[in-house]
Amino acid sequence: MVIPKGEEPAQLSPVYHQIARIAAGDRNARARFIIAGIESVRGVQSVTQLCRTELGVRAVYLGAEDYAAAIAGRRTAGGREVFVARCIVVIAAKGSDSTPSSTR
């Protein structure tokens, strides 16, 4: 399940518990997990916590357009305005065995 605008682990808890209920009730259910979208300054600041939670986060992505808007940045072809945020997301994901992804 994709959860956009992830900013804190508490946002993911209800989704995680719903996934756990589904899995407990149906042994043949497909594996489900959370993909957290990081799209704000607060999200970038807490991405390490989001990745380290035991709430089923298997992947994170940086929503570059929303992040750039949040910092009142001007988009460039090279993406310099989101470079640091992108690096932080990748480091957090790799440090927790989540999969980093990025949108331009």
N, CA, C and O atoms as a printed pandas DataFrame, in Angstrom:
     atom_number atom_name residue_name chain_id  residue_number  x_coord  y_coord  z_coord
0              1         N          MET        A               1    0.835   -1.158    0.000
1              2        CA          MET        A               1    0.000    0.000    0.000
2              3         C          MET        A               1    0.890    1.236    0.000
3              4         O          MET        A               1    1.845    1.330    0.772
4              5         N          VAL        A               2    0.572    2.158   -0.856
5              6        CA          VAL        A               2    1.337    3.394   -0.940
6              7         C          VAL        A               2    0.702    4.426   -0.019
7              8         O          VAL        A               2   -0.488    4.729   -0.118
8              9         N          ILE        A               3    1.526    4.956    0.877
9             10        CA          ILE        A               3    1.074    5.994    1.798
10            11         C          ILE        A               3    1.830    7.270    1.438
11            12         O          ILE        A               3    3.009    7.396    1.770
12            13         N          PRO        A               4    1.178    8.217    0.765
13            14        CA          PRO        A               4    1.866    9.460    0.396
14            15         C          PRO        A               4    2.004   10.392    1.596
15            16         O          PRO        A               4    1.299   10.259    2.596
16            17         N          LYS        A               5    2.906   11.310    1.471
17            18        CA          LYS        A               5    3.111   12.362    2.468
18            19         C          LYS        A               5    3.433   11.800    3.853
19            20         O          LYS        A               5    2.916   12.288    4.858
20            21         N          GLY        A               6    4.281   10.783    3.904
21            22        CA          GLY        A               6    4.680   10.201    5.179
22            23         C          GLY        A               6    5.513   11.188    5.979
23            24         O          GLY        A               6    6.493   11.742    5.480
24            25         N          GLU        A               7    5.118   11.398    7.208
25            26        CA          GLU        A               7    5.850   12.336    8.060
26            27         C          GLU        A               7    6.190   11.776    9.425
27            28         O          GLU        A               7    7.101   12.281   10.081
28            29         N          GLU        A               8    5.486   10.750    9.871
29            30        CA          GLU        A               8    5.786   10.179   11.184
30            31         C          GLU        A               8    5.247    8.757   11.250
31            32         O          GLU        A               8    4.264    8.431   10.584
32            33         N          PRO        A               9    5.890    7.907   12.052
33            34        CA          PRO        A               9    5.468    6.510   12.141
34            35         C          PRO        A               9    4.006    6.316   12.546
35            36         O          PRO        A               9    3.374    5.349   12.120
36            37         N          ALA        A              10    3.465    7.214   13.356
37            38        CA          ALA        A              10    2.072    7.071   13.794
38            39         C          ALA        A              10    1.096    7.063   12.622
39            40         O          ALA        A              10    0.013    6.488   12.727
40            41         N          GLN        A              11    1.462    7.688   11.515
41            42        CA          GLN        A              11    0.594    7.672   10.338
42            43         C          GLN        A              11    0.470    6.267    9.757
43            44         O          GLN        A              11   -0.553    5.926    9.163
44            45         N          LEU        A              12    1.495    5.464    9.926
45            46        CA          LEU        A              12    1.529    4.151    9.307
46            47         C          LEU        A              12    0.877    3.071   10.155
47            48         O          LEU        A              12    0.503    2.021    9.633
48            49         N          SER        A              13    0.737    3.304   11.427
49            50        CA          SER        A              13    0.227    2.293   12.342
50            51         C          SER        A              13   -1.143    1.730   11.944
51            52         O          SER        A              13   -1.292    0.508   11.919
52            53         N          PRO        A              14   -2.140    2.547   11.634
53            54        CA          PRO        A              14   -3.441    1.977   11.253
54            55         C          PRO        A              14   -3.361    1.110   10.000
55            56         O          PRO        A              14   -4.038    0.086    9.907
56            57         N          VAL        A              15   -2.549    1.511    9.055
57            58        CA          VAL        A              15   -2.402    0.733    7.828
58            59         C          VAL        A              15   -1.727   -0.598    8.134
59            60         O          VAL        A              15   -2.163   -1.649    7.663
60            61         N          TYR        A              16   -0.662   -0.545    8.924
61            62        CA          TYR        A              16    0.043   -1.766    9.298
62            63         C          TYR        A              16   -0.901   -2.745    9.990
63            64         O          TYR        A              16   -0.903   -3.935    9.674
64            65         N          HIS        A              17   -1.697   -2.253   10.926
65            66        CA          HIS        A              17   -2.594   -3.136   11.667
66            67         C          HIS        A              17   -3.679   -3.720   10.760
67            68         O          HIS        A              17   -4.088   -4.865   10.954
68            69         N          GLN        A              18   -4.140   -2.968    9.793
69            70        CA          GLN        A              18   -5.113   -3.496    8.835
70            71         C          GLN        A              18   -4.477   -4.590    7.978
71            72         O          GLN        A              18   -5.102   -5.619    7.720
72            73         N          ILE        A              19   -3.248   -4.372    7.542
73            74        CA          ILE        A              19   -2.532   -5.392    6.774
74            75         C          ILE        A              19   -2.368   -6.661    7.619
75            76         O          ILE        A              19   -2.569   -7.770    7.123
76            77         N          ALA        A              20   -2.008   -6.496    8.879
77            78        CA          ALA        A              20   -1.836   -7.648    9.770
78            79         C          ALA        A              20   -3.147   -8.404    9.960
79            80         O          ALA        A              20   -3.150   -9.634   10.010
80            81         N          ARG        A              21   -4.257   -7.683   10.066
81            82        CA          ARG        A              21   -5.565   -8.342   10.202
82            83         C          ARG        A              21   -5.897   -9.157    8.967
83            84         O          ARG        A              21   -6.394  -10.280    9.066
84            85         N          ILE        A              22   -5.622   -8.591    7.809
85            86        CA          ILE        A              22   -5.889   -9.313    6.559
86            87         C          ILE        A              22   -5.052  -10.586    6.502
87            88         O          ILE        A              22   -5.565  -11.656    6.175
88            89         N          ALA        A              23   -3.780  -10.471    6.817
89            90        CA          ALA        A              23   -2.875  -11.620    6.766
90            91         C          ALA        A              23   -3.294  -12.699    7.770
91            92         O          ALA        A              23   -3.226  -13.891    7.473
92            93         N          ALA        A              24   -3.727  -12.271    8.960
93            94        CA          ALA        A              24   -4.128  -13.242    9.984
94            95         C          ALA        A              24   -5.396  -13.986    9.595
95            96         O          ALA        A              24   -5.572  -15.152    9.949
96            97         N          GLY        A              25   -6.271  -13.318    8.873
97            98        CA          GLY        A              25   -7.545  -13.926    8.506
98            99         C          GLY        A              25   -7.507  -14.772    7.252
99           100         O          GLY        A              25   -8.431  -15.547    7.008
100          101         N          ASP        A              26   -6.471  -14.646    6.456
101          102        CA          ASP        A              26   -6.403  -15.378    5.192
102          103         C          ASP        A              26   -4.963  -15.812    4.936
103          104         O          ASP        A              26   -4.137  -15.016    4.489
104          105         N          ARG        A              27   -4.679  -17.045    5.216
105          106        CA          ARG        A              27   -3.309  -17.554    5.045
106          107         C          ARG        A              27   -2.876  -17.542    3.582
107          108         O          ARG        A              27   -1.680  -17.595    3.297
108          109         N          ASN        A              28   -3.823  -17.474    2.653
109          110        CA          ASN        A              28   -3.495  -17.453    1.228
110          111         C          ASN        A              28   -3.424  -16.043    0.657
111          112         O          ASN        A              28   -3.236  -15.858   -0.546
112          113         N          ALA        A              29   -3.574  -15.060    1.523
113          114        CA          ALA        A              29   -3.541  -13.666    1.069
114          115         C          ALA        A              29   -2.140  -13.336    0.549
115          116         O          ALA        A              29   -1.134  -13.812    1.075
116          117         N          ARG        A              30   -2.105  -12.517   -0.487
117          118        CA          ARG        A              30   -0.810  -12.067   -1.004
118          119         C          ARG        A              30   -0.110  -11.216    0.037
119          120         O          ARG        A              30   -0.749  -10.545    0.847
120          121         N          ALA        A              31    1.206  -11.254    0.002
121          122        CA          ALA        A              31    1.993  -10.422    0.919
122          123         C          ALA        A              31    1.697   -8.956    0.634
123          124         O          ALA        A              31    1.638   -8.530   -0.520
124          125         N          ARG        A              32    1.515   -8.206    1.687
125          126        CA          ARG        A              32    1.265   -6.774    1.556
126          127         C          ARG        A              32    2.291   -6.028    2.399
127          128         O          ARG        A              32    2.748   -6.515    3.433
128          129         N          PHE        A              33    2.633   -4.853    1.937
129          130        CA          PHE        A              33    3.599   -4.043    2.663
130          131         C          PHE        A              33    3.333   -2.586    2.361
131          132         O          PHE        A              33    2.497   -2.248    1.522
132          133         N          ILE        A              34    4.060   -1.724    3.062
133          134        CA          ILE        A              34    3.859   -0.286    2.938
134          135         C          ILE        A              34    4.988    0.340    2.139
135          136         O          ILE        A              34    6.162    0.027    2.338
136          137         N          ILE        A              35    4.611    1.225    1.234
137          138        CA          ILE        A              35    5.551    2.085    0.515
138          139         C          ILE        A              35    5.250    3.499    1.004
139          140         O          ILE        A              35    4.149    4.011    0.800
140          141         N          ALA        A              36    6.219    4.122    1.642
141          142        CA          ALA        A              36    6.006    5.451    2.219
142          143         C          ALA        A              36    6.540    6.525    1.290
143          144         O          ALA        A              36    7.689    6.468    0.853
144          145         N          GLY        A              37    5.703    7.495    0.993
145          146        CA          GLY        A              37    6.099    8.635    0.173
146          147         C          GLY        A              37    6.606    9.770    1.048
147          148         O          GLY        A              37    5.921   10.203    1.975
148          149         N          ILE        A              38    7.785   10.240    0.757
149          150        CA          ILE        A              38    8.386   11.351    1.498
150          151         C          ILE        A              38    8.268   12.579    0.606
151          152         O          ILE        A              38    8.902   12.657   -0.446
152          153         N          GLU        A              39    7.455   13.531    1.034
153          154        CA          GLU        A              39    7.120   14.640    0.149
154          155         C          GLU        A              39    7.186   16.002    0.826
155          156         O          GLU        A              39    6.720   16.995    0.267
156          157         N          SER        A              40    7.759   16.056    2.021
157          158        CA          SER        A              40    7.819   17.325    2.742
158          159         C          SER        A              40    9.125   17.403    3.533
159          160         O          SER        A              40    9.839   16.410    3.673
160          161         N          VAL        A              41    9.421   18.581    4.038
161          162        CA          VAL        A              41   10.610   18.756    4.868
162          163         C          VAL        A              41   10.497   17.869    6.109
163          164         O          VAL        A              41   11.458   17.199    6.487
164          165         N          ARG        A              42    9.347   17.868    6.728
165          166        CA          ARG        A              42    9.149   17.027    7.920
166          167         C          ARG        A              42    9.331   15.547    7.593
167          168         O          ARG        A              42    9.886   14.794    8.394
168          169         N          GLY        A              43    8.871   15.139    6.438
169          170        CA          GLY        A              43    9.056   13.753    6.018
170          171         C          GLY        A              43   10.523   13.401    5.844
171          172         O          GLY        A              43   10.958   12.326    6.258
172          173         N          VAL        A              44   11.291   14.302    5.232
173          174        CA          VAL        A              44   12.723   14.070    5.068
174          175         C          VAL        A              44   13.396   13.995    6.433
175          176         O          VAL        A              44   14.275   13.161    6.650
176          177         N          GLN        A              45   12.987   14.858    7.345
177          178        CA          GLN        A              45   13.576   14.854    8.685
178          179         C          GLN        A              45   13.292   13.558    9.442
179          180         O          GLN        A              45   14.101   13.146   10.274
180          181         N          SER        A              46   12.179   12.918    9.174
181          182        CA          SER        A              46   11.824   11.717    9.929
182          183         C          SER        A              46   11.908   10.428    9.117
183          184         O          SER        A              46   11.447    9.380    9.571
184          185         N          VAL        A              47   12.488   10.492    7.924
185          186        CA          VAL        A              47   12.526    9.296    7.072
186          187         C          VAL        A              47   13.272    8.139    7.724
187          188         O          VAL        A              47   12.901    6.984    7.515
188          189         N          THR        A              48   14.295    8.410    8.496
189          190        CA          THR        A              48   15.011    7.327    9.164
190          191         C          THR        A              48   14.089    6.595   10.135
191          192         O          THR        A              48   14.118    5.367   10.210
192          193         N          GLN        A              49   13.272    7.340   10.878
193          194        CA          GLN        A              49   12.317    6.712   11.793
194          195         C          GLN        A              49   11.273    5.915   11.029
195          196         O          GLN        A              49   10.896    4.820   11.449
196          197         N          LEU        A              50   10.807    6.451    9.918
197          198        CA          LEU        A              50    9.813    5.737    9.121
198          199         C          LEU        A              50   10.368    4.427    8.605
199          200         O          LEU        A              50    9.674    3.411    8.601
200          201         N          CYS        A              51   11.611    4.447    8.173
201          202        CA          CYS        A              51   12.228    3.234    7.640
202          203         C          CYS        A              51   12.539    2.220    8.734
203          204         O          CYS        A              51   12.518    1.015    8.480
204          205         N          ARG        A              52   12.822    2.678    9.922
205          206        CA          ARG        A              52   13.209    1.777   11.007
206          207         C          ARG        A              52   12.019    1.221   11.780
207          208         O          ARG        A              52   12.198    0.342   12.623
208          209         N          THR        A              53   10.856    1.691   11.526
209          210        CA          THR        A              53    9.702    1.179   12.261
210          211         C          THR        A              53    9.468   -0.268   11.894
211          212         O          THR        A              53    9.862   -0.730   10.823
212          213         N          GLU        A              54    8.837   -0.956   12.780
213          214        CA          GLU        A              54    8.464   -2.350   12.529
214          215         C          GLU        A              54    7.047   -2.382   11.942
215          216         O          GLU        A              54    6.250   -3.265   12.259
216          217         N          LEU        A              55    6.761   -1.424   11.102
217          218        CA          LEU        A              55    5.411   -1.297   10.561
218          219         C          LEU        A              55    5.303   -1.710    9.102
219          220         O          LEU        A              55    4.408   -1.252    8.391
220          221         N          GLY        A              56    6.185   -2.552    8.661
221          222        CA          GLY        A              56    6.043   -3.096    7.314
222          223         C          GLY        A              56    6.459   -2.176    6.190
223          224         O          GLY        A              56    6.028   -2.373    5.054
224          225         N          VAL        A              57    7.287   -1.173    6.464
225          226        CA          VAL        A              57    7.760   -0.296    5.382
226          227         C          VAL        A              57    8.859   -1.033    4.622
227          228         O          VAL        A              57    9.921   -1.326    5.172
228          229         N          ARG        A              58    8.593   -1.324    3.362
229          230        CA          ARG        A              58    9.581   -2.022    2.553
230          231         C          ARG        A              58   10.212   -1.126    1.503
231          232         O          ARG        A              58   11.243   -1.467    0.923
232          233         N          ALA        A              59    9.595    0.017    1.261
233          234        CA          ALA        A              59   10.141    0.934    0.261
234          235         C          ALA        A              59    9.738    2.357    0.614
235          236         O          ALA        A              59    8.700    2.588    1.234
236          237         N          VAL        A              60   10.568    3.298    0.214
237          238        CA          VAL        A              60   10.270    4.718    0.365
238          239         C          VAL        A              60   10.621    5.419   -0.936
239          240         O          VAL        A              60   11.492    4.979   -1.687
240          241         N          TYR        A              61    9.937    6.498   -1.180
241          242        CA          TYR        A              61   10.272    7.300   -2.356
242          243         C          TYR        A              61   10.226    8.771   -1.988
243          244         O          TYR        A              61    9.511    9.186   -1.074
244          245         N          LEU        A              62   10.998    9.538   -2.715
245          246        CA          LEU        A              62   10.954   10.986   -2.565
246          247         C          LEU        A              62   10.037   11.535   -3.641
247          248         O          LEU        A              62   10.296   11.362   -4.832
248          249         N          GLY        A              63    8.978   12.187   -3.230
249          250        CA          GLY        A              63    8.094   12.886   -4.166
250          251         C          GLY        A              63    8.719   14.241   -4.459
251          252         O          GLY        A              63    8.423   15.230   -3.790
252          253         N          ALA        A              64    9.580   14.276   -5.458
253          254        CA          ALA        A              64   10.411   15.450   -5.710
254          255         C          ALA        A              64    9.606   16.710   -6.008
255          256         O          ALA        A              64    9.973   17.794   -5.554
256          257         N          GLU        A              65    8.534   16.589   -6.748
257          258        CA          GLU        A              65    7.734   17.774   -7.080
258          259         C          GLU        A              65    7.114   18.389   -5.827
259          260         O          GLU        A              65    7.194   19.600   -5.617
260          261         N          ASP        A              66    6.502   17.554   -5.005
261          262        CA          ASP        A              66    5.892   18.065   -3.775
262          263         C          ASP        A              66    6.950   18.605   -2.823
263          264         O          ASP        A              66    6.745   19.637   -2.184
264          265         N          TYR        A              67    8.093   17.903   -2.726
265          266        CA          TYR        A              67    9.156   18.377   -1.847
266          267         C          TYR        A              67    9.663   19.737   -2.314
267          268         O          TYR        A              67    9.836   20.645   -1.500
268          269         N          ALA        A              68    9.902   19.886   -3.613
269          270        CA          ALA        A              68   10.377   21.171   -4.139
270          271         C          ALA        A              68    9.370   22.283   -3.845
271          272         O          ALA        A              68    9.757   23.399   -3.500
272          273         N          ALA        A              69    8.096   21.980   -3.980
273          274        CA          ALA        A              69    7.076   22.980   -3.665
274          275         C          ALA        A              69    7.098   23.328   -2.176
275          276         O          ALA        A              69    6.914   24.485   -1.800
276          277         N          ALA        A              70    7.325   22.315   -1.331
277          278        CA          ALA        A              70    7.340   22.545    0.116
278          279         C          ALA        A              70    8.477   23.467    0.538
279          280         O          ALA        A              70    8.343   24.215    1.506
280          281         N          ILE        A              71    9.587   23.419   -0.181
281          282        CA          ILE        A              71   10.718   24.287    0.170
282          283         C          ILE        A              71   10.737   25.550   -0.676
283          284         O          ILE        A              71   11.692   26.325   -0.631
284          285         N          ALA        A              72    9.681   25.749   -1.443
285          286        CA          ALA        A              72    9.587   26.888   -2.359
286          287         C          ALA        A              72   10.772   26.902   -3.324
287          288         O          ALA        A              72   11.305   27.950   -3.689
288          289         N          GLY        A              73   11.154   25.690   -3.718
289          290        CA          GLY        A              73   12.275   25.549   -4.644
290          291         C          GLY        A              73   11.845   25.673   -6.080
291          292         O          GLY        A              73   10.684   25.458   -6.429
292          293         N          ARG        A              74   12.784   26.017   -6.885
293          294        CA          ARG        A              74   12.533   26.113   -8.319
294          295         C          ARG        A              74   13.160   24.893   -8.971
295          296         O          ARG        A              74   14.360   24.660   -8.833
296          297         N          ARG        A              75   12.355   24.117   -9.680
297          298        CA          ARG        A              75   12.843   22.884  -10.295
298          299         C          ARG        A              75   13.862   23.184  -11.382
299          300         O          ARG        A              75   13.700   24.108  -12.179
300          301         N          THR        A              76   14.914   22.380  -11.391
301          302        CA          THR        A              76   15.947   22.481  -12.418
302          303         C          THR        A              76   16.050   21.145  -13.126
303          304         O          THR        A              76   15.619   20.120  -12.599
304          305         N          ALA        A              77   16.615   21.157  -14.307
305          306        CA          ALA        A              77   16.768   19.919  -15.076
306          307         C          ALA        A              77   17.621   18.901  -14.330
307          308         O          ALA        A              77   17.348   17.702  -14.390
308          309         N          GLY        A              78   18.635   19.361  -13.639
309          310        CA          GLY        A              78   19.522   18.464  -12.910
310          311         C          GLY        A              78   19.007   18.025  -11.556
311          312         O          GLY        A              78   19.561   17.101  -10.961
312          313         N          GLY        A              79   17.970   18.656  -11.057
313          314        CA          GLY        A              79   17.393   18.283   -9.768
314          315         C          GLY        A              79   18.216   18.680   -8.559
315          316         O          GLY        A              79   18.121   18.056   -7.502
316          317         N          ARG        A              80   19.024   19.717   -8.713
317          318        CA          ARG        A              80   19.873   20.143   -7.584
318          319         C          ARG        A              80   19.069   20.518   -6.357
319          320         O          ARG        A              80   19.531   20.328   -5.232
320          321         N          GLU        A              81   17.888   21.041   -6.552
321          322        CA          GLU        A              81   17.072   21.509   -5.422
322          323         C          GLU        A              81   16.557   20.358   -4.556
323          324         O          GLU        A              81   16.135   20.589   -3.423
324          325         N          VAL        A              82   16.581   19.137   -5.061
325          326        CA          VAL        A              82   16.124   17.983   -4.278
326          327         C          VAL        A              82   17.250   16.987   -4.011
327          328         O          VAL        A              82   17.013   15.922   -3.441
328          329         N          PHE        A              83   18.459   17.321   -4.415
329          330        CA          PHE        A              83   19.578   16.392   -4.303
330          331         C          PHE        A              83   19.835   15.942   -2.862
331          332         O          PHE        A              83   19.965   14.744   -2.607
332          333         N          VAL        A              84   19.908   16.863   -1.939
333          334        CA          VAL        A              84   20.206   16.504   -0.549
334          335         C          VAL        A              84   19.072   15.647    0.023
335          336         O          VAL        A              84   19.332   14.638    0.679
336          337         N          ALA        A              85   17.838   16.036   -0.217
337          338        CA          ALA        A              85   16.702   15.255    0.280
338          339         C          ALA        A              85   16.729   13.845   -0.309
339          340         O          ALA        A              85   16.488   12.868    0.400
340          341         N          ARG        A              86   17.019   13.743   -1.585
341          342        CA          ARG        A              86   17.095   12.432   -2.235
342          343         C          ARG        A              86   18.174   11.576   -1.572
343          344         O          ARG        A              86   17.959   10.389   -1.327
344          345         N          CYS        A              87   19.319   12.165   -1.284
345          346        CA          CYS        A              87   20.403   11.433   -0.622
346          347         C          CYS        A              87   19.983   10.955    0.759
347          348         O          CYS        A              87   20.283    9.823    1.140
348          349         N          ILE        A              88   19.300   11.794    1.506
349          350        CA          ILE        A              88   18.843   11.421    2.844
350          351         C          ILE        A              88   17.877   10.242    2.770
351          352         O          ILE        A              88   17.963    9.318    3.579
352          353         N          VAL        A              89   16.965   10.269    1.812
353          354        CA          VAL        A              89   16.004    9.175    1.655
354          355         C          VAL        A              89   16.724    7.875    1.296
355          356         O          VAL        A              89   16.413    6.821    1.851
356          357         N          VAL        A              90   17.670    7.944    0.384
357          358        CA          VAL        A              90   18.410    6.746   -0.014
358          359         C          VAL        A              90   19.208    6.185    1.168
359          360         O          VAL        A              90   19.193    4.977    1.401
360          361         N          ILE        A              91   19.895    7.039    1.905
361          362        CA          ILE        A              91   20.683    6.591    3.055
362          363         C          ILE        A              91   19.783    5.931    4.096
363          364         O          ILE        A              91   20.124    4.876    4.630
364          365         N          ALA        A              92   18.647    6.539    4.383
365          366        CA          ALA        A              92   17.720    5.972    5.368
366          367         C          ALA        A              92   17.198    4.616    4.902
367          368         O          ALA        A              92   17.113    3.676    5.693
368          369         N          ALA        A              93   16.853    4.515    3.634
369          370        CA          ALA        A              93   16.330    3.253    3.108
370          371         C          ALA        A              93   17.387    2.163    3.130
371          372         O          ALA        A              93   17.132    1.049    3.589
372          373         N          LYS        A              94   18.553    2.480    2.643
373          374        CA          LYS        A              94   19.625    1.486    2.608
374          375         C          LYS        A              94   20.052    1.068    4.010
375          376         O          LYS        A              94   20.411   -0.089    4.230
376          377         N          GLY        A              95   20.017    1.985    4.944
377          378        CA          GLY        A              95   20.397    1.677    6.319
378          379         C          GLY        A              95   19.405    0.799    7.045
379          380         O          GLY        A              95   19.711    0.264    8.110
380          381         N          SER        A              96   18.218    0.643    6.482
381          382        CA          SER        A              96   17.188   -0.152    7.139
382          383         C          SER        A              96   16.684   -1.306    6.276
383          384         O          SER        A              96   15.688   -1.947    6.611
384          385         N          ASP        A              97   17.362   -1.565    5.180
385          386        CA          ASP        A              97   16.966   -2.637    4.241
386          387         C          ASP        A              97   15.643   -2.362    3.538
387          388         O          ASP        A              97   15.012   -3.287    3.028
388          389         N          SER        A              98   15.217   -1.111    3.505
389          390        CA          SER        A              98   14.093   -0.733    2.667
390          391         C          SER        A              98   14.631   -0.475    1.274
391          392         O          SER        A              98   15.843   -0.387    1.075
392          393         N          THR        A              99   13.741   -0.355    0.317
393          394        CA          THR        A              99   14.163   -0.071   -1.045
394          395         C          THR        A              99   13.919    1.397   -1.345
395          396         O          THR        A              99   12.789    1.872   -1.230
396          397         N          PRO        A             100   14.974    2.128   -1.730
397          398        CA          PRO        A             100   14.755    3.531   -2.092
398          399         C          PRO        A             100   14.257    3.630   -3.529
399          400         O          PRO        A             100   14.648    2.848   -4.395
400          401         N          SER        A             101   13.408    4.587   -3.756
401          402        CA          SER        A             101   12.940    4.879   -5.102
402          403         C          SER        A             101   12.845    6.383   -5.200
403          404         O          SER        A             101   12.880    7.074   -4.181
404          405         N          SER        A             102   12.728    6.896   -6.390
405          406        CA          SER        A             102   12.649    8.342   -6.531
406          407         C          SER        A             102   11.763    8.705   -7.703
407          408         O          SER        A             102   11.725    8.008   -8.717
408          409         N          THR        A             103   11.061    9.793   -7.549
409          410        CA          THR        A             103   10.328   10.353   -8.664
410          411         C          THR        A             103   10.999   11.661   -9.004
411          412         O          THR        A             103   11.495   12.353   -8.115
412          413         N          ARG        A             104   11.024   12.003  -10.239
413          414        CA          ARG        A             104   11.658   13.236  -10.656
414          415         C          ARG        A             104   10.615   14.266  -10.751
415          416         O          ARG        A             104   10.908   15.412  -11.090
